[in-house]
Amino acid sequence: MSPSRIFILRPVATSLMMAGVVLVGVTAFRQLPVSALPQVDYPTIQIQTFYPGASPEVVTSSITAPLEKQFGQVPGLSQMTSISSFSSSLITLQFSLDLSIDVAEQEVQAAINAASTFLPNNLPFPPIYSKTNPADAPILTLAITSSTVPLPKVEELAETRMAQRISQLKGVGLVSISGGQRPAVRVQANPIALASYGLSLEALRTALSSANVNQAKGSFDGPDQAWTINDNDQLQSGVQYGPIIIAYRNGAPIRVRDVATVIDGAENTKLAAWVNADRAIVLNIQRQPGTNIISVVDTVKSILPQIEASLPEGIAVRIISDRTTTIRASVKDVEFELMLTTVLVVMVIFLFLRSASATIIPGVAVPLSLVGTFGVMYLLGYSLDNLSLMALTISTGFVVDDAIVMIENISRYIERGDSAMEAALRGSAEIGFTIVSLTVSLIAVLIPLLFMADIVGRLFADSPAVHGRHRGPPVPRIRGDSGRDYHLLGVCLPHAHPHDVGSHPAAPSGV
């Protein structure tokens, strides 16, 4: 029995089914994630440890080396790299692709716990680890510049107004800020002045730490009412640090302003970003896995005028990188190629068969096959990227070949004098299973691609788990370029903002 017979004998039902396929395909096409390549989650974890004031050599010997010794015993680890810099250690662990990132995370936490006894006791914070995807590049990069507003103030506005607003948009994942101008109070100690009073840097650090503590104050309990004491001991500007008393000499207080210079500045003066010749603060925006990259970028661009209007006068926001430019061009080129393919097929068939009905059939079959494929792609969790577009282009040739073979065989019976119905039934019965076998053979040739190992296999598999369609979207995050509020020059203390009150710990030991 011909697989096409039921469709030939029921033209109305076939037409309705075609209309349903088109409707489902168009709807799925609008929901498909769009990206340059399939979303591949690399099992990668980064561990960052801050040790304020430590040189790269000290960081290497006291932090990086003990951690690397423990991480080297983690099962499934394929590559480990580390960077030891001033006051910071960054270790990147890349695991085998077949290892679950959640399992790797548990192993890393266990290794950190095991290495904690070998780390310095005065670390302000324990090692911080986070799951990262090195292939997840920012989809949009913004630069915020100003010739009138100081850059620390610009970064504060970028973090509190822009990053917070953008991170709440649908499809936006991580919003990171770089440029090295996070506001901070810098205490630049004068060693000569400290030595003249018989003081050390540790005495200065202790005084600053004890004066900048936001702790519980207790409460008053009465017979009828109780009151909670609420007061903020954190210092919010450099002027407030100057009168702090470090010690007493001959009955006279030695204050911070006597042995150090206190300024409101940037947390890290060694970091900077430029746009052309202008200093800038940079916002890198990354999307959530499985979302439409073009839709996310368009959403961010649509609210940029509103965000810019809410900023003080003199602050300009410009787009310096848009990853969707090449993606839009690729999609546009493939769409043009597919339309050109359909037109050329129709022209060739009309040229040889000289039949309007035979010309219309492939003109409908090819677009219908493509549109219907979008529905299947959505159900299987595939994305619309360069690889899937290339596959659509190749598969269009299969559809064209099958259509030409089928039409030619049916036209042969019509030329012999059979009616259209008889020719369609006889021609499709003869060639139907042949076309099915040819199609299955072509698919079988490409099946080994799905079993390829490592990254190439992940790119061709493009499974639903990759996109995370069946998982809850990650919580939007905001991350600064320094990650923490402390490092040592001298001494660097957190700049307490009104929105940050109570969110920063006290000045850590070791500052």
Secondary structure as UniProt FT lines:
FT   TURN            3..4
FT   HELIX           5..9
FT   HELIX           11..31
FT   STRAND          44..50
FT   TURN            52..53
FT   HELIX           56..59
FT   HELIX           60..64
FT   HELIX           65..71
FT   TURN            72..73
FT   TURN            75..76
FT   STRAND          77..85
FT   TURN            86..87
FT   STRAND          88..95
FT   TURN            97..98
FT   HELIX           101..115
FT   HELIX           116..118
FT   TURN            121..122
FT   STRAND          128..132
FT   TURN            134..135
FT   STRAND          140..146
FT   HELIX           151..157
FT   HELIX           158..163
FT   HELIX           164..167
FT   TURN            170..171
FT   STRAND          172..178
FT   STRAND          183..189
FT   HELIX           191..196
FT   TURN            197..198
FT   HELIX           201..211
FT   STRAND          219..221
FT   STRAND          226..228
FT   HELIX           238..240
FT   TURN            241..243
FT   STRAND          245..249
FT   TURN            250..251
FT   STRAND          252..255
FT   HELIX           256..259
FT   STRAND          260..266
FT   TURN            269..270
FT   STRAND          274..275
FT   TURN            276..277
FT   STRAND          278..279
FT   STRAND          281..287
FT   TURN            289..290
FT   HELIX           293..310
FT   TURN            313..314
FT   STRAND          315..322
FT   HELIX           324..353
FT   HELIX           356..380
FT   HELIX           386..415
FT   TURN            416..417
FT   HELIX           420..446
FT   HELIX           447..451
FT   HELIX           454..461
FT   HELIX           464..467
FT   TURN            468..470
FT   STRAND          477..479
FT   TURN            488..490
FT   STRAND          491..494
FT   HELIX           498..500
FT   TURN            501..503
FT   TURN            509..510
//
